[in-house]
Amino acid sequence: MRALVVDDSPVDAELVVREMERQGFALEWRRVASAEALTAALSGESWDVVLCDYAMPGFGGLEALALVRASGLDLPFLLISGTVGEDVAVEAMRAGAHDYLLKDRLTRLGAAVERELHEAEERRERRRAQDAERAAQAETRRLLAEAEASRRALLSAVEDLQAAAVERRLQTSALEAAANAIVITDRDGAVVWANPAFAALTGYALEEARGQNPRVLVRSGLTPPEQYAALWRTILAGEVWRGELVNRRKDGTLYPEEQTITPVRDGSGAIAHFVAVKQDVSERREAEARRQSLEAQLRQAQKMESVGRLAGGVAHDFNNALGVVLGHADLALKLVPAGSPLARHLEAIREAGRRSANLTRQLLGFARQQPVEPRQLDVNDRIEGMLRLLRQLIGEDVRLGWQPGAGLWSVRADPGQIDQLVSNLVVNARDAITGVGEIVVATSNLEADAAFVDRRPGLVPGRYVCLSVKDDGSGIAPELIDRIFEPFFTTKPTGHGTGLGLATVYGIAKQNGGYIGVESEPGRGSTFTVLLPVAIGEREADAPAPTAEAVRGGSETLLVVEDEPAMLEVTRDVLADLGYRVLATASPGEALSIAATEGDRVDLLVTDLVMPEMNGRELAALLQARHPRLRCLFVSGYTADIVAQRGIVEPGVHLLSKPFTASELAERVRKLLDS
């Protein structure tokens, strides 16, 4: 990555670059410290990001920002300063800066740069799609204008020929030189004369076509007979006929043809000949098809994005309610005898809550707001570890084939997401099979070039691991292909499936910077293909499997901050029941006051992330600045951009996703306190 550092201090510039390299970026960089040097660097070289100091002698960060914007380059611009205040930061953001950071708090520099690079690429993708659409529209207009101009010119020539002798009409050089094919037939339709453009269009020279009827010569059999009947009724009545036919060239290839046929009368006023002006409209149709395809892709992407945002918002609110239900169910179960009727009812409530929680997790997966912990892994290893479970899922009547690609590249993804992606695709394939059938799971390496990604919106050139799941089931109807990744859309009978399986797969692929596509034909099965970007670096060791042990409480002091009253109450009760001293509040401001009073007696902060007054990350930063030993556990119904980029949890951030059970909360609290 190429970074342009605008800073008068070489030492500060080195600090920023070392922080970027520490966070995993390979940098080519250059430092400039004046308006002239910045202007020269912008015009003479290409850059991926601009990292700019706010205050420099005789040259400020806002001036640098103005120069970058004036250059017309769409570059992420991050302002870095040791003293910038909130009012200055707001002014910079309004002026067009993409983010601002303090020099003594550069830990989020890498995430900010990665986010802005991703957003810049999305803006470029949108511009490319818009440029392609405008080009297609311009080409369509050009072809239409050219066709109309040719038609008008040729019709004018035909009118002139009607006023002259038949011999002069047949020999006019204007017809010979016309770009469109022109054919003159007698009253019965036999070819009398054709220009060179006719030969180029159909492959038949004039000598071959003379005396032949075009209905026999180029007829494809694809134009309805009633259209030919209407054509002849029109021209025999002395009127001009205009329309489109599908004809066949001499070599057998088909082409769409636009025709204008004009009757020509002799001196007595009787119809003696017909003049047909023909034009191949294949390019126009292809341009229109490209335009419609681009529009459809744009509409589908916008619809999926809108549905994803709605799904994420619904899941967030629902997770709070589920957290209250699960927490109170766990507390109530401690108060009733095991095995009693009331205990069974409470266990049923808790089980229903857990099933509902699974639905919201799938919604968050589709919305790309599900928190994940990616690691470098081998997809072949993950799938081989799942084969036994997958065979149990699909049953004995369906054979599961496994074709692992040799030398498969590694990917960086959450292992649980890979398991969920594969199992959802295999179960979906099984549901498409009636009786005996076969499912084949395969992997391979793929180099995606520009031609490949042009046909797959959202994909960029590069190296990918290809995972495909193929079945020989019922297939998918063409009119349903565009809807199969929508949440809650299903072709299964009522009560069979939630309609979230493929939506979750779509969200996982997109969240990991990948792509998913499907090829299917009714009665011939389907093939789903997922592309995941190749990871760079060495594979990480697998995390040790968790060990089961009794959940312990303690006597430490916990500060709980949650703006949802019911969720605050149940969290406080669960932790107090475990013996902890719990200080609970719905206000981040009040939490600061409590912490100031308690001092270092607070051992752990448990805080919601998304709150109206102040988000959880900001609250934790303020408290940990005053109390460096304070541990922090974040809880949230969804990640948004406050937790991570594309939902990836940052190292060192401890996140408990809502809804959670009492035992999950107790385990995470104890683990943090003991760490």
N, C-alpha and C positions, 0 to 999 in steps of 0.2 A: 504494500500500500504506500502511496506517495502522499506525504503530508507537508504542507507549507506552514511553517511556524513564523508568526509575526510577533517578534519580541526584541526589545532593545538589549536584553540581558542574555548573553550566551549561556550563563549558568542556569537561569530559569528555563530556557529552551531545552537544555540537556535534561533537566529534571522532568519536564513534560514528556520528552521522547523516551527516557528510561522507564517512566511509569507505563507508557503505552507498550513498550517491549516487555515489561514485567507482566502485563496483562495478556500477553500472547500475540501481539501484533508484530509482523516483520515490516519495518519501516525503511523507506527511502525518504529523506527529509532535507529541507533547506530552510535556513533562517533568513528573514529579511527584517529590516528595522526602519524603513522609510516608505513614503508613498511611492516614490519613483521606483524603488526596488520591488515593491509589491506589484505595481503595474507591469513592470518588465517580466516578472516571474509568471504572472497570470497570462500574459500574451505569448510568452516564449515556451512554456512547458505545460504539461497536463498534470492535474492534481486531483486527488480523491477527497481531501478534507483540508480545511483551513483552521488552525489553532492559534488564536490571537490573544495577546495580552491586552488588557483594557487601557492601562495608563502607561504612555511612553512619552519621552520628551519631544514636544513639537508634533506629535503624531499619535492620535488616540484610536482606541478600538472601534468606535463608531465611524471614524473616518475610513478605517480599513474596511469595515463592513460596507460602506457606501461604494468604495472602489470595486469590491468583489461583485456587488449587485449590478454596478454600472457595466461590468465586463460582459454581462449576459450569461455567465457560467452558473449552472445549478450545482453549487458546491456546498456541502454541509459546513456551516460556520459556527464554531464553538468559541465563546468568549471565556477567557481564563484570567482571574485576577486575585490578588490577595486582599483587596479592600472593597470590592464592589458591594454596594448596598442594594436593598430590594427595589428602591425606586429606579436606580440605574439599570438593574437587571430587567425590570419591566420595560424601560425605554429601549433597551437593546433588543428584546424579543419583539417589540412592536416594529422596530426598524428592520427586522428580518433575520436576526440571529436565531439559530436553531436551539441553542442551549447555553447555559453559563455555569461555570464551576469556580470554586475557590481553590487557590493553589495549595492550600493545606488540606484539601479534601478531594484528592484526585482519584479516590478509589472507584468512583463510578464513571471515570473518563472513558474506559474501554467500552462499557455498556452504552454510554451516550453516543460514542462514535459509531459503534455497530448499529445502533438504532437508526441514526441519521443516514448512514450509508444505505441501509435497507430501504428507508423511506425515499431517498434520492433515486434508488433503482426503480422503486414503484412509480415515481413520477416520470422517469424516463420511459418505462414500459407503457404508461398511459399515453404519453406523447407519441410514442411509436405507433400505438394502435390508432390514435386519432389521425396521425399523418397518413397511415395506410388507408384509413377510411376516406380521408379527403382526396388522396390520390386516386382511389377507386372511383369516387364520385366524379372527379375531374375527367378521368378517362372515359367514364360513361357519357358525360356531357359532350366530350370531344367526338366520340363515336356517333352519338345522336345528331350532333350538329353536322358532322361530315355526311352522315346518311341523308339528312334532310336537304343539305346543299346539293348532294348528288341527285337526289330525287327531283328536286325543283329544276335543276339544270337539264336533266334528262326529259322531264315532262315538257319543259319549254321547247327542247329540241324536237320532241314528238309532235307538238302542236305546229311547229314550223314545217315539219315534213308533211303534215296533212294538207297544207296549202300548196305544196309543190308536187312534182311528178313522182310516181312510185319509184322510178329508177333512181332519182336523186336522193330520195329518202333512204334507199338501200345502200347507197354508196357514200353517204356523208362521213367525213373524217371525224366529226364529233363523236359519233357512235363508236367508231373504231378505237378512238383514244379513251373512251369512258372507263373509269376505274371499276364501275359496277358491270356485272354481266348483263348483256342485252341480247334478247332473242326475238326475231320476227318470224311469226308463223302465218300460214294461210288461214282461211276461215275454219278449216277442219282441224287445225292444230299442228300440221306438219311444219317442221323447221325449214324456213326459207333462207335465213341468214342469222349468224351469231357473231359477236365480236370476240377478240382474243381473250377478254376477261371471262367470257363464258367457258372457254377451253381451260383457263387456269382454275376456274371454280369447279368444274365437273370432271375434267380430265378428258372430255370428248372434243376432238378437233371439229371444225366446221364440216369437213368432208364426211366425218363419221355421223354427225348429227343431222345433216341435210336430209330432208324427207322423212325423218323419224318424228314421232310424236313424243314430246317431253314426258307425257304420262307413262310411256313405256320406257323411255331412255333413263330417267333419273328417279322414277317412282320408288319409294322405299317400302310401301305397304303399311306405313305407320300413320299416315294421314287418313282420317275417317272419310269414307265414300261420300257422306253428305256434304263435306266441305268442298269436294270437287264439284258436286252437283250445284251447290250455291255459286261457286266460281263461274261455271258455264252459264248459269241463268243470268248472272250479272253482266258478263261481257257480251253475250248474245243480245241482251237488251240495249246494248250500246253504252253501257255505263262502265266506269273504271272500277276494277276490283283491287283491293289491297288486303294483304293477309300474310300469314306465315305458314310454311309447309316444312316437313322433314323429308329431305331428299337423299339420294344415294349417289356417290361419285362412281366413276368407272372402276376404281380400285376397291369398291365395296364399303368404304367408310361413309358414315352418316353425318349430315350437317343440317342445322336449322337455317332456313332461307326465308328472307323477307322479300315479297314480290309485289310489284305494281303492274297490272296488265291493263293496257289501254286499247280499245278498239280503234281501227283506222278505216275510214270510209273512202270509197272510190269517187270518181267524178259524178256518179249517179246518186250518191248518198248511201249506197249499200255497204255493209261491213265487208271488207275484203281481207284485212289482215289484223293481227294482234301484235302489239309490241309489249314484251315483258321485260321489266327491269328487275334484276335479281341481286340480292346482297346476302353474303354469308354473315349471320349475326352471332356466330359462336363467341367472338371476343366480347361482344356486348353482354351476352348471357353470362359468360364467365365473370366479367367485372361485376355484374349485378349479384351473382351468386357469392362472390368474395365480400361484397359490401353487406349482403344480408347475413353472411356467416359472421363477419366482424361484429355487426350489430347484435346478433344473437348471443355471441360469446360475451360481449359487454353487458348485455341485459342479464345473462345468467350469473356472471360474476357479481354484479351489483345485487341481484336477488339473494344469492348465497351469503354475501357479506351482511346484508340487512337482516336476513333470518338468523345469522350467527350472532349478531349483536343482540337481537331480541331474545334468543335462546340463552345467551350469557346473562342478560339482565334478569330473566325469569328464574334461572337457576340460582343466582345470587340471593334473591329475596326468599326463594323457597328453602334454600339451605339454612337460613336463619331460623325459619319455622321448624324445620326438621331437627335442628340442633336442640331446640327447646323440648320437642317431643321425646327425642332419644335420651336427653339428660334427665328429664323427670321420670321417664320409664325406668332408667337405671337406679335412680334414687328410691323410687317406690318399691322396686323389687327387693331392696335391702330391708324393707319394713314389713314384708309379709312372709309367711312360711313358704319354703320351697315346695312345689308340687300342689299348692292350694289352688282352688279355682281362680282366685284373684291373681295369683302369680302367673297362671296360664294366660289370662287375659292380658296382663302386662307384657309377657313375653311375645304375645301375638302383636301387640302394638309396636314393640321394639323391632320385631322382624319386619313388619310393614314399613317402618321408618327406614330400616336399612335398605330394603328394596327400592324405596323411593329415592334414597340417597344415591343408589347406583344409577338411577335414571338421570338425576341431575349431573352426575359425573360424566355420563355419556353426552349430555347436552353441552357441558363445558368443553368436552373433547371436540365436539363439532365446532363450537364457537372459538376454538383455539385459546381458551382461557383456563385450561386445566394445568395446574402446576406440575412440572415434570423435573426430573433430575437426570439429565442425559449423561451418558458415558460412551466411550468408544467400545464397540462390540462387533462381533462376527455374526451376521444374520444367520449363516448356516448353523452355527452352534446353538443359537436360540431356537431355531425351528427343530433341529434334531432332538433337543431336550423336550420338545412339545409333542413329538410324533405319537407317543403312546396315548396321551390325553386326547389328541385330535382324533385318533382312531376310535376311542371310546365315544367321542361326541357324535361322530357321523354314523356309527352302527356297523353291523357286519355286512349289510347288503351293498354298501358303497366302498369301493376300493380306493385307498389313498396312495397315490404315487408321489415319490420324492426324488427330485432331480437337482441336487446341489451343484452349483457352478464351481468349477475348479479355480483355485487362486482368487477367491472372492475378496474384494476390497472391504475394508472396515467402514462402518458408518458411526455417526455420533447421534445417539438417540436414547430415550428412556427405555430400559429393557421391558418394563411393564407395558409400555405403549406398543412395542413390537409384538409382544405376546397377544395383546388385545387386537391388533391389526390382523394378524394371521388367523387367530381363532374366529374373528368376525367374518372374514372372507371365506373361510372353510365352512362355517356353519351356514352362511348364505348360499354357498354352492350346494351343500347338502339339501337345503330346502328346495332347491330348483330341480332336484332329481326325484323322480317317482319310481320306486322299486329299486332294481339293481342299476348301478352306475359307477362312474369313476371320477375322482378328483385328482388333479396333478398339481403339486406345488413345486415351483422351480425358481432358481436364482441364477443370475449371471451378471457380468460386468458390462457397462454400457458407456460409450463415449458419445455424448449428445452434441452434434454440431449445429450450426445456425439453421440449416434446412430442417433438421429434426425438430428443433424447438419452435420454429415458425408455425408448425401445425399443432402445437400444444401450448396454449396461452398460459402465461405465468411461469413457464420453465425457462431457465437460462442455460447457455452452453456450458458443458463441463462433464465431469465423470460422475456416474451414478451406479448404485447397486440396484439391479432390476429384480423385483419379486413379483411373480405371476401365479395366479390361482385359476386353473382351467377346469371346467366341468362339462359333462355331456348331458346336461339337463334340458329344461324346457326352453331356455333362452329368454330374451327380453324383446318385447315389441318395440319397433322403432320410435313410436310416439311416446314411449315411457323412458327412453334412454336419458333424456335431459333432466328427469325428475328423480332418478333413483338415489341421488345423494342428499336429497332434501330430508330434513328431520321429520319423523312421523309419517313419511310417505312409504307405503308398503302395498304389495299386491297379494299379501297373504290373507287368509280368512281372519275374521274378527277373533281376537283372543290368541292368535299365533304371532308372536313377535310384537315389538314396540315401534318398528320403523326407524330405530336409531342405529342399527348395526352399521350400515354403509355410511350414514352421516358421520358416525364416529371415525370410521376409517378415513373418510375425506378430511376431517379435521386434523387427524394425526399426521397425514401426509403433508398437509399445508403447514402445520405448526413446525414440522421439521424441514421446511424449505423444499419439499418434494412435489410430486405430481401423482395423480391417479387417473387412469383411463379405463374404458371398458370397450370390448368388441363382442358383439353378440348378434345372433340371428335366431329367430323363433324356430324351435325344433332342433337346433344344432348346438346348443350350449352357449356358454359365455366364458370369456377370459378377462379377468381383472388384472391390471398391471400397475404396480406401485414403483415409483422411482425415488430413491433416497440419496441425497448428496454424499459423496465419499468424504470420510474424515481424514484429517491430516495429523500425523504423529503416531506414537506408540499406543497400543491398546492398554487399558487400565485393568488392574486385577479386579475380579468379581468381588463384591462385598460379601462378607460372611453372612450366612443365614441367621436370622434372629432366633434366640433361644427363648422358650416359654418359661416365665417365672412370675410369681405372684406380684401383683401391683402393690407397691408400698406407698404410704403417705409420709408425713413428716410434720415438723413443727416450725418450718421456716415461714417467713413473711412474704406474701405474694401480693402484688399490686395488679388488679384486674381492671382493664379499661375496655368497655363495650357500649356503643351508643344504642343498641337494641335492648330495651329494658328487660324483656322476657329472657333473652339470651344471657344478659348480665346476671340475672337472678339465678338461673340454673347453673351457670359456671361457678358462681360464688358458692352455692350450696354443695356442689360436687366436691370442690376443693376443701371447703370447711369440713365436710364429712370425713375427709381423709386426715384431718388433724392440723391442717395448715392455718396460719393466721392470715385471713384474707381481707385486704383493703380494696373495696369495689367502688367504681364510679363510672358514670356514663359520659363524663366530660374530660377531654384531654387537659384542659386548663386546670380543672380540679385535681387531676392526677399530678400535675406539676407541683401544686400546693401541698398535696399529701406527701410527695417524695421529699419536698423541702423540709417538712416537719419531721419525717421519719429518718431522714439522713441515710446512712449506710445500712440501716436495719432491713431495708427492702432487698430481698435476695433474688427475686425474679419478677420481671414485668411480663404480663400476659395481656396482649392488646390486639384489638381488631385493627385491620389495615385501613379500611375505607370508612372514614368518619367525617362529618361535615365541618367540624371546627379545625381539625388538624389530622393528617393521616398518621397511621401507626409508625411508619418509618421516621417521620419527622419527630414524633414524640420520643421514640427510642433514642434518636440521635441527641436530643436535648438532655435526656436523663443520663445517658451513658457519658456525656461530656462532663457532667457533674459527679457521676458515680461510675468510674471506669470498670469496676468489678461487677456491675449489674448485668445479669443475664436477661435475654429477651426471647419470648416465644410469640410469634405472630399467628393470628388466626384470621381466616378470610373465606368468604363464599366463592370468590374468584380472584384471579391474580391481578388483572388489569396491567398497566405499565408500571404500577408502583412497586410490584414485587420483582418483575423481570421483563426482559425482552422476549416476546413470543411465548410467555408463560414459563420460561426456564428459570428455575430458582437459582439465585446467585450463591456462590460458595459463602459459607458462614451465616447464611440466613436460615433460621429455624422456623418452618411454616407448618401449621396444622390446618388442614383443609376442613371447612365446614361441609356437612354436619359431621360431628364426631361423637363417639360414645364416651361415657364416663371413664371407662377403662383406658381408652385411647388418650384422653386428656391426662389422666393420672400418670400413665406410662411416660408420655413426653415430658411432663413437668418434672417427674422424678429423675429422668435421664439427664435433663439439663442441669438440675441442681447437683447431681452427682458428678457431672463432667468437670 
